[in-house]
Amino acid sequence: MTKEENEKRLAHLKSIVQRLPDKPGSYQFYDQEKTIIYVGKAKSLKNRVSSYFHKEVDRFKTKVLVSKVWDISYTVVNTEEDALLLENSLIKKYNPRYNVLLKDGKTYPSICVTKEFLPRIFKTRTINKKFGTYFGPYSQISAMYGILDIIHKVYKPRTCRFPITKEGIELGKYKPCLEYHIHNCKAPCIGKQSYEEYQQAIAQAREILKGNTREVQKMLFEEMQKMASELRFEEAEELKQQYLLLENFCSKSEVVSQTIQDVDVFTITDDDSNKNAFINYIHVKNGTINQSFTYEYKRKLDESDEELLLTAIPEIRERFHSTAKEVIVPFEMSWKLPDAEWFTPQRGDKKHLLDLSEMNGKQYKFDRLKQAEKLNPEQKQTRLMKELQEKLHLPKLPYQIECFDNSNISGTDAVAGCVVFKGMKPSKKDYRKYNIKTVVGPDDYASMQEVVRRRYSRMIEEGTPLPDLIVTDGGQGQMSVVREVVEGELGLQIPIAGLAKDNRHRTNELLFGNPPVTIGIDTNSELFHVLTRLQDEVHRYAITFHRDKRSKHALHSELDDIQGIGPKTRDLLMKHFKSVKKIKLADNQELTELVGNKKAQIIYDYFHPKNA
């Protein structure tokens, strides 16, 4: 691989990393032949995958892996547990080259069910198939311990290593150990638990290790009902506790559902222009997701969502050699598949899979949008302006937006600031500061009217382009006083919006209209973040101006009022005399020696006027 090819490869990978979501999920690395060479999991896909491409990565194996990566794909899930389970299923399916520890099972532990007369269940890192049956290996130790814990709670298999035989039990060679007395074992070694009952428990534990937990639950429930009908309530209660433990264990996973054996899941997400569509495909086998991909399709003849899905589904199923007899789709389909049945779930595990597929499709759409906007930043600005125009029903794009804010302390040093955003970005050269001149006391409404009147009167006189939208830092009150000046006094038709705060002084809604109404806008959206940034910027600008003015006022000296005495002379006098009082008491000769005859006479005359 040449240097140019390597740089092109890294640039492609970094562009993928930059648009990864900050969500849990599983990621897959591909080599030049499009083969998966590594599968990983992450609490944050963006943070984890980007760590592979930092300069400070110095582990040799990681460097080798990164040098082989040519492409990256990922699947978003809801929780970290889901990411773990998804990683496990993908590793088992693809056996990636660089997941060597999981592949050979020498480092990751497995769970062993021995072939003894009374089998034991425990974790091990040594694989010897003559000794027992092995399940795993498990890449996440906590997941393995979770399964072991549920098995020991429900079935209480023996943990001792003593070689127990049938003859030894019949001859009474064994004594119960501490585990029996603390109720962690049912003591099959002394006949407290029959051999048949113990073997049945081990068989059910094997099913749990195989992933058939729901089937075990169903069997326990039926047995519990039978015991209750025969009035064997103590045995029924014990089965009930086992059933509830398994129910709690299954509810912790949202990715795996053992009721789903072999299904395909498809969802479709339109882009903003309705020219393209993103179709996500998820395949579930034996209750576990083992495929998840999103494809982009272009609408050549304005096809409907159903028509596009009918075209894409057979193609995708053939590509992945899927033979699933059930296909989950987001809406009813009028056509039938020759080899499968449609299903549109309304609730339950299958509805969750449908939601998960839709979430991955939307995430893919978001990633493509981010990539396009990174290559063309103006595209994002135009999109946000169009979104704001549509929500407020403005006559034209709000290219120039202005916002005002006042700042004072009990009416003293009252100032105001005007911040201008052009194309959804700050235009700092157009910012303006205002000293409040006509308002006495802390009257924010009157101060706002003075500033708005002065700004737009001057813009009219100079012929400067007026803003497309005014945003007030406040609710209905601020909007009303601004409208009185803009529309009532100046006769301008400039749209006015307001950003209102909740009782914790947090901006939570956008107001518009006369009378003002709340505009539906997601507080986590990019548009709302731009508007709150505008609000924060005008706060910062006004407060900084007020702080500067207050500081100058606090540092003001009587020497500053003397005409002909500048800052250097003032500092020289204060350094020598230490205070204005001593300067007043100094004679002309002493002042002359310090600052010269002319300045000394000015200072002396100021503090000793002739008419005094």
C-alpha positions as CSV (number, residue, x, y, z in Angstrom):
1,M,0.0,0.0,0.0
2,T,1.4,3.3,-1.1
3,K,1.6,6.4,1.1
4,E,-1.2,8.1,-0.9
5,E,-3.4,5.0,-0.6
6,N,-2.9,4.9,3.2
7,E,-3.7,8.6,3.6
8,K,-6.8,8.1,1.6
9,R,-7.8,5.1,3.7
10,L,-7.2,7.0,7.0
11,A,-9.1,10.0,5.7
12,H,-12.1,7.8,4.9
13,L,-12.0,6.1,8.3
14,K,-11.7,9.4,10.2
15,S,-14.7,10.8,8.3
16,I,-16.7,7.8,9.5
17,V,-15.5,8.2,13.1
18,Q,-16.4,11.9,13.2
19,R,-20.1,11.2,12.4
20,L,-20.4,8.3,14.8
21,P,-23.2,8.7,17.4
22,D,-22.6,9.2,21.1
23,K,-24.7,6.1,21.9
24,P,-24.1,2.5,23.0
25,G,-23.7,-0.1,20.3
26,S,-21.5,-2.6,18.5
27,Y,-18.9,-1.7,15.8
28,Q,-17.3,-3.8,13.1
29,F,-14.0,-3.3,11.3
30,Y,-13.6,-4.5,7.7
31,D,-10.4,-5.3,5.8
32,Q,-9.7,-4.5,2.1
33,E,-11.7,-7.6,1.0
34,K,-14.8,-6.4,2.9
35,T,-14.4,-9.1,5.5
36,I,-15.1,-8.4,9.2
37,I,-11.8,-8.6,11.1
38,Y,-12.9,-7.2,14.4
39,V,-16.1,-6.8,16.4
40,G,-16.3,-4.6,19.5
41,K,-18.8,-3.0,21.8
42,A,-18.9,0.5,23.3
43,K,-20.8,2.6,25.8
44,S,-20.2,5.5,23.4
45,L,-19.5,4.5,19.8
46,K,-17.9,7.8,19.0
47,N,-15.5,7.8,21.9
48,R,-14.5,4.2,21.6
49,V,-13.9,4.0,17.9
50,S,-12.1,7.3,17.7
51,S,-9.6,6.0,20.4
52,Y,-8.2,3.6,17.8
53,F,-7.0,6.5,15.6
54,H,-5.4,8.7,18.3
55,K,-1.7,9.3,17.9
56,E,-0.9,8.2,21.4
57,V,-2.1,4.6,20.7
58,D,1.2,2.7,21.1
59,R,0.2,-1.0,21.6
60,F,1.6,-3.0,18.7
61,K,-1.5,-5.2,18.3
62,T,-3.8,-2.2,18.1
63,K,-1.5,-0.6,15.5
64,V,-1.6,-3.8,13.4
65,L,-5.4,-3.9,13.6
66,V,-5.8,-0.3,12.6
67,S,-3.4,-0.8,9.7
68,K,-5.8,-3.5,8.3
69,V,-9.0,-1.5,8.7
70,W,-10.5,-0.2,5.4
71,D,-14.1,0.4,6.5
72,I,-16.3,0.6,9.6
73,S,-20.0,-0.2,10.3
74,Y,-22.0,-0.1,13.5
75,T,-25.3,-0.9,15.1
76,V,-26.9,1.4,17.7
77,V,-28.7,-0.2,20.7
78,N,-30.5,1.2,23.7
79,T,-28.3,0.0,26.6
80,E,-24.8,-1.1,27.4
81,E,-26.1,-4.6,28.1
82,D,-27.6,-4.8,24.6
83,A,-24.3,-3.7,23.1
84,L,-22.6,-6.6,25.0
85,L,-25.1,-9.2,23.8
86,L,-25.0,-7.9,20.2
87,E,-21.2,-8.1,20.2
88,N,-21.3,-11.7,21.5
89,S,-23.7,-12.8,18.8
90,L,-21.7,-11.1,16.0
91,I,-18.4,-12.6,17.2
92,K,-19.9,-16.1,17.3
93,K,-21.4,-15.6,13.8
94,Y,-18.3,-14.1,12.0
95,N,-15.3,-15.4,14.1
96,P,-13.3,-12.2,13.3
97,R,-9.6,-12.6,12.8
98,Y,-8.6,-10.1,15.5
99,N,-11.0,-11.3,18.1
100,V,-8.5,-14.1,18.6
101,L,-9.0,-14.5,22.3
102,L,-12.7,-15.2,22.0
103,K,-12.1,-17.3,18.9
104,D,-9.8,-19.8,20.5
105,G,-11.4,-19.6,24.0
106,K,-8.1,-19.7,25.8
107,T,-8.4,-16.4,27.6
108,Y,-12.1,-15.7,27.9
109,P,-13.9,-18.1,30.3
110,S,-16.6,-20.6,29.4
111,I,-19.2,-22.4,31.5
112,C,-18.7,-26.1,32.0
113,V,-21.4,-28.7,32.8
114,T,-19.5,-31.8,33.8
115,K,-20.3,-35.4,32.9
116,E,-20.3,-36.7,36.5
117,F,-23.0,-38.7,38.2
118,L,-24.2,-35.5,39.8
119,P,-23.0,-32.8,37.3
120,R,-21.5,-29.6,38.5
121,I,-21.7,-26.2,36.7
122,F,-18.8,-23.7,37.0
123,K,-16.6,-21.3,35.0
124,T,-13.3,-22.4,33.5
125,R,-10.7,-21.3,31.1
126,T,-9.5,-24.8,30.2
127,I,-11.4,-26.6,27.5
128,N,-11.4,-30.5,27.8
129,K,-14.5,-31.9,26.0
130,K,-14.0,-35.3,27.6
131,F,-14.7,-33.8,31.0
132,G,-17.9,-32.0,30.2
133,T,-20.0,-29.8,27.9
134,Y,-18.8,-26.2,27.5
135,F,-20.9,-23.0,26.8
136,G,-19.3,-19.8,25.7
137,P,-16.7,-18.4,25.7
138,Y,-17.9,-15.2,27.3
139,S,-16.1,-11.9,26.3
140,Q,-17.7,-10.1,29.2
141,I,-17.1,-11.6,32.6
142,S,-20.1,-9.9,34.2
143,A,-22.5,-11.5,31.7
144,M,-21.1,-15.0,32.4
145,Y,-21.4,-14.4,36.2
146,G,-25.0,-13.2,35.6
147,I,-25.9,-16.5,34.0
148,L,-24.1,-18.6,36.6
149,D,-25.8,-16.6,39.4
150,I,-29.3,-17.2,38.0
151,I,-28.6,-20.9,37.6
152,H,-27.3,-21.2,41.2
153,K,-30.3,-19.3,42.5
154,V,-32.9,-21.3,40.7
155,Y,-31.4,-24.8,40.6
156,K,-28.8,-24.9,43.4
157,P,-26.4,-27.4,41.7
158,R,-23.7,-28.8,43.9
159,T,-20.4,-26.9,44.1
160,C,-18.2,-29.4,46.0
161,R,-15.5,-31.3,44.0
162,F,-16.0,-34.6,45.9
163,P,-16.3,-37.6,43.5
164,I,-19.9,-38.6,44.4
165,T,-21.1,-42.0,43.1
166,K,-24.4,-43.8,43.1
167,E,-23.0,-46.6,45.3
168,G,-21.6,-44.1,47.8
169,I,-25.0,-42.4,48.2
170,E,-26.7,-45.8,48.7
171,L,-24.1,-46.8,51.4
172,G,-24.4,-43.4,53.1
173,K,-20.7,-42.5,52.7
174,Y,-21.3,-38.7,52.5
175,K,-22.3,-36.0,54.9
176,P,-24.0,-32.7,54.1
177,C,-21.6,-29.7,53.9
178,L,-22.0,-26.1,54.8
179,E,-23.6,-25.2,51.5
180,Y,-26.6,-27.4,52.4
181,H,-27.0,-25.7,55.8
182,I,-27.0,-22.2,54.3
183,H,-29.6,-23.4,51.6
184,N,-27.2,-23.1,48.6
185,C,-27.4,-26.9,47.9
186,K,-30.3,-29.4,48.2
187,A,-27.8,-32.2,49.3
188,P,-28.4,-34.9,46.6
189,C,-25.3,-36.6,48.1
190,I,-27.4,-37.8,51.1
191,G,-30.7,-38.2,49.2
192,K,-32.3,-35.0,50.3
193,Q,-32.8,-34.3,46.6
194,S,-33.6,-37.3,44.3
195,Y,-31.3,-38.2,41.4
196,E,-34.2,-37.6,38.9
197,E,-35.0,-34.2,40.3
198,Y,-31.3,-33.2,40.2
199,Q,-30.9,-34.3,36.6
200,Q,-34.1,-32.4,35.6
201,A,-32.6,-29.2,37.2
202,I,-29.3,-29.7,35.3
203,A,-31.3,-30.2,32.0
204,Q,-33.1,-27.0,32.5
205,A,-29.9,-25.2,33.3
206,R,-28.4,-26.5,30.0
207,E,-31.4,-24.9,28.2
208,I,-30.7,-21.6,29.9
209,L,-27.0,-21.8,28.8
210,K,-28.2,-22.5,25.2
211,G,-30.3,-19.4,25.3
212,N,-33.8,-21.1,25.6
213,T,-34.7,-19.3,28.8
214,R,-38.3,-18.5,27.7
215,E,-39.0,-22.2,27.0
216,V,-37.8,-23.1,30.5
217,Q,-40.0,-20.4,31.9
218,K,-43.0,-21.8,30.0
219,M,-42.3,-25.2,31.4
220,L,-41.9,-24.0,34.9
221,F,-45.2,-22.1,34.7
222,E,-47.1,-25.2,33.5
223,E,-45.6,-27.3,36.2
224,M,-46.5,-24.6,38.8
225,Q,-50.1,-24.6,37.6
226,K,-50.2,-28.4,37.8
227,M,-48.9,-28.3,41.4
228,A,-51.4,-25.7,42.4
229,S,-54.3,-27.7,41.0
230,E,-53.1,-30.7,43.0
231,L,-53.1,-28.5,46.1
232,R,-49.3,-29.0,46.5
233,F,-48.8,-25.4,47.3
234,E,-45.3,-25.5,48.9
235,E,-43.9,-27.1,45.7
236,A,-45.9,-24.6,43.6
237,E,-44.5,-21.7,45.6
238,E,-40.9,-23.0,45.0
239,L,-41.6,-23.2,41.3
240,K,-43.1,-19.7,41.3
241,Q,-39.9,-18.3,42.9
242,Q,-37.8,-20.0,40.2
243,Y,-40.1,-18.6,37.5
244,L,-39.9,-15.0,38.8
245,L,-36.1,-15.2,39.0
246,L,-36.0,-16.2,35.3
247,E,-38.5,-13.5,34.4
248,N,-36.3,-10.9,36.0
249,F,-33.2,-12.2,34.3
250,C,-34.9,-12.1,30.8
251,S,-36.3,-8.6,31.3
252,K,-32.8,-7.2,31.7
253,S,-32.1,-7.8,28.0
254,E,-33.8,-5.8,25.3
255,V,-31.8,-7.3,22.4
256,V,-32.4,-11.0,23.0
257,S,-35.9,-12.4,23.2
258,Q,-36.1,-16.1,23.1
259,T,-39.7,-16.0,21.8
260,I,-38.3,-14.8,18.5
261,Q,-36.7,-17.6,16.5
262,D,-36.1,-16.5,12.9
263,V,-37.4,-13.2,11.6
264,D,-36.4,-10.3,9.3
265,V,-37.2,-6.8,10.3
266,F,-37.4,-3.9,7.9
267,T,-38.1,-0.2,8.4
268,I,-38.0,2.8,6.0
269,T,-37.0,6.4,6.8
270,D,-37.4,9.2,4.3
271,D,-34.9,12.0,3.9
272,D,-36.0,15.6,4.1
273,S,-36.3,16.0,0.4
274,N,-38.3,12.7,-0.1
275,K,-35.9,11.9,-2.9
276,N,-34.1,9.2,-1.0
277,A,-35.1,6.6,1.6
278,F,-33.0,4.7,4.1
279,I,-34.1,1.0,4.6
280,N,-32.8,-0.7,7.7
281,Y,-32.6,-4.5,7.9
282,I,-32.2,-6.5,11.1
283,H,-32.1,-10.3,11.1
284,V,-32.9,-12.2,14.3
285,K,-31.9,-15.9,14.7
286,N,-32.7,-17.9,17.9
287,G,-33.6,-14.7,19.7
288,T,-30.4,-12.8,18.9
289,I,-29.6,-10.1,16.4
290,N,-26.9,-11.2,14.0
291,Q,-27.4,-8.8,11.1
292,S,-28.1,-5.0,11.0
293,F,-27.5,-2.9,7.9
294,T,-29.0,0.3,6.4
295,Y,-29.2,0.9,2.7
296,E,-30.0,4.1,0.8
297,Y,-32.4,3.9,-2.1
298,K,-33.2,6.7,-4.5
299,R,-36.8,7.3,-5.6
300,K,-36.5,7.4,-9.4
301,L,-40.3,7.6,-10.1
302,D,-41.6,9.0,-6.8
303,E,-42.3,5.5,-5.5
304,S,-44.3,5.2,-2.2
305,D,-42.7,3.6,0.9
306,E,-44.6,0.4,0.2
307,E,-43.3,0.2,-3.4
308,L,-39.8,0.9,-2.3
309,L,-39.9,-1.8,0.5
310,L,-41.4,-4.3,-2.0
311,T,-38.4,-3.7,-4.3
312,A,-35.8,-3.7,-1.5
313,I,-36.9,-6.6,0.7
314,P,-36.4,-9.5,-1.8
315,E,-33.1,-8.0,-2.9
316,I,-31.8,-7.7,0.7
317,R,-33.0,-11.1,1.7
318,E,-31.3,-12.7,-1.2
319,R,-28.1,-10.8,-0.5
320,F,-28.0,-12.2,3.1
321,H,-29.5,-15.6,2.1
322,S,-32.3,-15.2,4.6
323,T,-35.0,-17.9,4.8
324,A,-37.0,-16.4,7.6
325,K,-40.7,-17.2,7.2
326,E,-41.7,-14.0,9.1
327,V,-40.9,-10.5,7.9
328,I,-41.7,-7.6,10.3
329,V,-42.6,-4.3,8.6
330,P,-43.8,-1.0,9.9
331,F,-47.2,-1.0,8.1
332,E,-49.6,-3.4,6.4
333,M,-48.4,-4.5,2.9
334,S,-50.9,-5.1,0.1
335,W,-48.6,-7.6,-1.8
336,K,-47.5,-11.0,-0.5
337,L,-44.1,-12.6,-0.4
338,P,-43.9,-16.0,-2.0
339,D,-41.8,-17.5,0.8
340,A,-42.7,-15.5,3.9
341,E,-45.5,-13.8,5.8
342,W,-45.8,-10.1,6.7
343,F,-46.3,-9.1,10.4
344,T,-46.8,-5.6,11.8
345,P,-46.5,-5.8,15.6
346,Q,-48.3,-3.3,17.9
347,R,-46.6,-4.3,21.2
348,G,-44.2,-6.8,22.7
349,D,-40.7,-8.0,21.8
350,K,-41.3,-7.7,18.0
351,K,-42.5,-4.2,18.3
352,H,-39.3,-3.4,20.2
353,L,-37.3,-4.9,17.3
354,L,-39.3,-2.7,14.9
355,D,-38.5,0.4,17.0
356,L,-34.8,-0.6,17.2
357,S,-34.6,-0.9,13.4
358,E,-36.3,2.5,12.9
359,M,-33.8,4.0,15.4
360,N,-30.9,2.7,13.3
361,G,-32.4,4.0,10.1
362,K,-32.8,7.4,11.6
363,Q,-29.3,7.4,12.9
364,Y,-28.0,6.5,9.5
365,K,-29.9,9.4,8.0
366,F,-28.6,11.7,10.6
367,D,-25.0,10.6,9.9
368,R,-25.4,11.1,6.2
369,L,-26.8,14.6,6.8
370,K,-23.9,15.5,9.1
371,Q,-21.4,14.3,6.6
372,A,-23.0,16.4,3.8
373,E,-23.2,19.4,6.1
374,K,-19.5,19.0,7.0
375,L,-18.5,19.1,3.4
376,N,-20.9,22.1,2.8
377,P,-21.4,24.1,6.0
378,E,-23.9,26.5,4.2
379,Q,-26.2,23.6,3.7
380,K,-26.7,23.3,7.5
381,Q,-27.3,27.0,7.9
382,T,-29.9,27.0,5.1
383,R,-31.6,24.0,6.6
384,L,-31.9,25.7,10.0
385,M,-33.2,28.9,8.5
386,K,-35.8,27.0,6.4
387,E,-36.9,25.1,9.6
388,L,-37.3,28.4,11.5
389,Q,-39.2,30.0,8.5
390,E,-41.6,27.0,8.4
391,K,-42.3,27.0,12.1
392,L,-42.9,30.7,12.3
393,H,-44.5,31.0,8.8
394,L,-42.2,33.9,7.9
395,P,-42.5,35.5,4.5
396,K,-38.7,35.0,3.8
397,L,-35.7,33.2,5.2
398,P,-34.6,34.7,8.5
399,Y,-31.1,35.5,7.3
400,Q,-30.5,38.4,9.7
401,I,-31.7,37.9,13.3
402,E,-31.2,40.5,16.1
403,C,-31.6,40.2,19.8
404,F,-31.4,42.8,22.6
405,D,-30.6,42.7,26.3
406,N,-30.3,45.3,29.1
407,S,-27.9,45.3,32.1
408,N,-27.9,47.5,35.2
409,I,-27.6,47.4,38.9
410,S,-30.6,49.2,40.5
411,G,-30.7,51.5,37.5
412,T,-27.0,52.6,37.7
413,D,-24.6,52.3,34.8
414,A,-27.6,51.1,32.7
415,V,-26.5,49.8,29.3
416,A,-27.9,47.5,26.5
417,G,-26.4,45.3,23.8
418,C,-27.6,44.2,20.4
419,V,-26.3,41.0,18.9
420,V,-26.7,40.1,15.2
421,F,-26.7,36.6,13.7
422,K,-26.4,36.3,9.9
423,G,-27.0,32.8,8.4
424,M,-27.4,31.4,11.9
425,K,-23.9,32.5,12.8
426,P,-22.7,35.5,15.0
427,S,-21.8,38.6,13.0
428,K,-19.6,40.4,15.6
429,K,-18.9,43.3,13.4
430,D,-22.6,44.2,13.5
431,Y,-22.8,44.0,17.4
432,R,-23.7,47.4,19.0
433,K,-23.5,48.8,22.5
434,Y,-25.8,51.4,24.0
435,N,-25.7,53.6,27.0
436,I,-29.2,54.2,28.3
437,K,-29.8,58.0,28.2
438,T,-33.5,58.8,28.8
439,V,-34.5,56.2,31.4
440,V,-34.1,56.9,35.1
441,G,-34.1,54.0,37.5
442,P,-34.3,50.2,36.8
443,D,-37.0,50.2,34.1
444,D,-36.2,47.3,31.6
445,Y,-39.2,47.9,29.4
446,A,-38.4,51.6,28.9
447,S,-34.7,50.8,28.4
448,M,-35.6,48.2,25.7
449,Q,-37.8,50.7,23.9
450,E,-35.2,53.4,23.9
451,V,-32.6,51.0,22.4
452,V,-34.9,49.6,19.8
453,R,-36.0,53.1,18.8
454,R,-32.5,54.4,18.5
455,R,-31.3,51.4,16.5
456,Y,-34.0,51.2,13.9
457,S,-34.4,54.9,13.5
458,R,-30.7,55.2,12.6
459,M,-30.9,52.1,10.3
460,I,-33.8,53.8,8.5
461,E,-31.9,57.1,8.1
462,E,-28.7,55.3,6.9
463,G,-30.6,52.9,4.6
464,T,-29.1,49.9,6.3
465,P,-30.9,46.6,5.7
466,L,-33.4,45.8,8.4
467,P,-33.4,42.4,10.2
468,D,-35.6,39.6,9.1
469,L,-36.5,38.6,12.7
470,I,-36.2,40.2,16.1
471,V,-35.8,37.8,19.1
472,T,-36.5,39.3,22.5
473,D,-34.9,37.9,25.6
474,G,-38.2,37.3,27.4
475,G,-41.8,36.5,27.0
476,Q,-45.0,38.4,26.2
477,G,-44.0,41.6,28.0
478,Q,-40.8,42.1,26.2
479,M,-42.4,41.3,22.8
480,S,-45.2,43.8,23.5
481,V,-42.9,46.8,24.3
482,V,-40.7,46.1,21.3
483,R,-43.8,45.8,19.0
484,E,-45.0,49.2,20.3
485,V,-41.9,50.9,18.9
486,V,-41.2,48.8,15.8
487,E,-44.8,48.7,14.5
488,G,-46.5,51.5,16.4
489,E,-43.9,54.3,16.2
490,L,-41.7,53.4,13.3
491,G,-44.3,51.6,11.2
492,L,-42.0,48.6,10.4
493,Q,-43.3,45.1,9.7
494,I,-40.5,43.0,11.3
495,P,-41.5,39.6,12.8
496,I,-40.9,39.5,16.6
497,A,-40.3,36.3,18.6
498,G,-39.6,35.7,22.2
499,L,-37.6,33.2,24.2
500,A,-39.4,32.5,27.5
501,K,-37.9,30.9,30.6
502,D,-39.4,28.5,33.2
503,N,-39.5,28.9,36.9
504,R,-35.9,27.8,37.2
505,H,-34.8,30.5,34.8
506,R,-34.1,28.1,32.0
507,T,-35.2,28.9,28.4
508,N,-37.9,26.3,27.6
509,E,-40.1,27.7,24.8
510,L,-40.3,29.9,21.7
511,L,-43.2,32.5,21.4
512,F,-44.4,34.1,18.3
513,G,-47.5,36.0,17.0
514,N,-49.8,38.6,18.3
515,P,-51.1,37.5,20.8
516,P,-48.0,35.3,21.3
517,V,-48.4,31.5,21.2
518,T,-46.0,28.8,22.0
519,I,-44.2,27.3,18.9
520,G,-43.6,23.6,19.1
521,I,-39.9,23.1,19.0
522,D,-37.8,20.3,20.5
523,T,-35.5,21.8,23.2
524,N,-32.8,19.3,22.2
525,S,-33.0,20.2,18.5
526,E,-30.2,22.1,16.7
527,L,-32.5,25.0,15.9
528,F,-33.4,25.5,19.6
529,H,-29.7,25.3,20.5
530,V,-28.9,28.1,17.9
531,L,-31.7,30.3,19.4
532,T,-30.4,29.8,23.0
533,R,-26.9,30.5,21.8
534,L,-28.2,33.8,20.4
535,Q,-29.7,34.5,23.8
536,D,-26.6,33.5,25.7
537,E,-24.5,35.7,23.4
538,V,-26.5,38.8,24.0
539,H,-26.4,38.2,27.7
540,R,-22.6,37.9,27.6
541,Y,-22.3,41.0,25.4
542,A,-24.5,43.2,27.6
543,I,-23.1,42.0,30.9
544,T,-19.5,42.5,29.7
545,F,-20.2,46.0,28.5
546,H,-21.9,46.8,31.9
547,R,-19.0,45.3,33.8
548,D,-16.5,47.4,31.9
549,K,-18.4,50.5,32.5
550,R,-18.9,49.8,36.1
551,S,-15.2,49.1,36.5
552,K,-14.2,52.4,34.9
553,H,-16.7,54.2,37.2
554,A,-15.2,52.5,40.3
555,L,-11.7,53.5,39.3
556,H,-12.6,57.1,38.5
557,S,-10.5,59.7,40.3
558,E,-11.0,63.5,40.8
559,L,-7.8,63.9,38.9
560,D,-9.6,62.6,35.8
561,D,-11.8,65.7,35.9
562,I,-8.9,68.1,35.5
563,Q,-8.5,69.4,31.9
564,G,-5.0,68.9,30.6
565,I,-4.0,66.1,33.0
566,G,-3.8,62.7,31.4
567,P,-3.5,59.2,32.8
568,K,0.3,59.2,32.9
569,T,0.4,62.4,35.0
570,R,-2.4,61.1,37.2
571,D,-0.5,57.9,37.9
572,L,2.7,59.8,38.6
573,L,1.0,62.0,41.1
574,M,-0.7,59.1,42.9
575,K,2.5,57.2,43.1
576,H,4.3,60.1,44.7
577,F,1.6,61.6,47.0
578,K,-0.4,58.3,47.6
579,S,-3.7,60.2,47.8
580,V,-5.7,63.1,46.2
581,K,-5.9,64.7,49.7
582,K,-2.1,65.1,49.8
583,I,-2.1,66.5,46.3
584,K,-4.6,69.2,47.3
585,L,-2.3,70.2,50.3
586,A,0.9,70.3,48.1
587,D,2.3,73.7,47.2
588,N,3.1,74.9,43.6
589,Q,6.9,74.3,44.0
590,E,6.5,70.7,45.0
591,L,4.1,70.0,42.1
592,T,6.5,71.8,39.7
593,E,9.4,69.6,40.7
594,L,7.3,66.5,39.9
595,V,5.3,67.3,36.8
596,G,6.7,70.6,35.4
597,N,5.6,74.2,35.7
598,K,2.7,74.2,33.3
599,K,0.9,71.1,34.6
600,A,1.7,72.1,38.2
601,Q,-0.1,75.4,37.7
602,I,-3.1,73.7,36.2
603,I,-3.4,71.3,39.2
604,Y,-2.8,74.0,41.8
605,D,-5.4,76.3,40.2
606,Y,-7.9,73.5,40.1
607,F,-7.6,72.8,43.8
608,H,-7.2,76.5,44.8
609,P,-9.6,78.5,42.7
610,K,-9.0,82.3,42.9
611,N,-12.5,83.2,43.8
612,A,-12.2,81.0,46.9
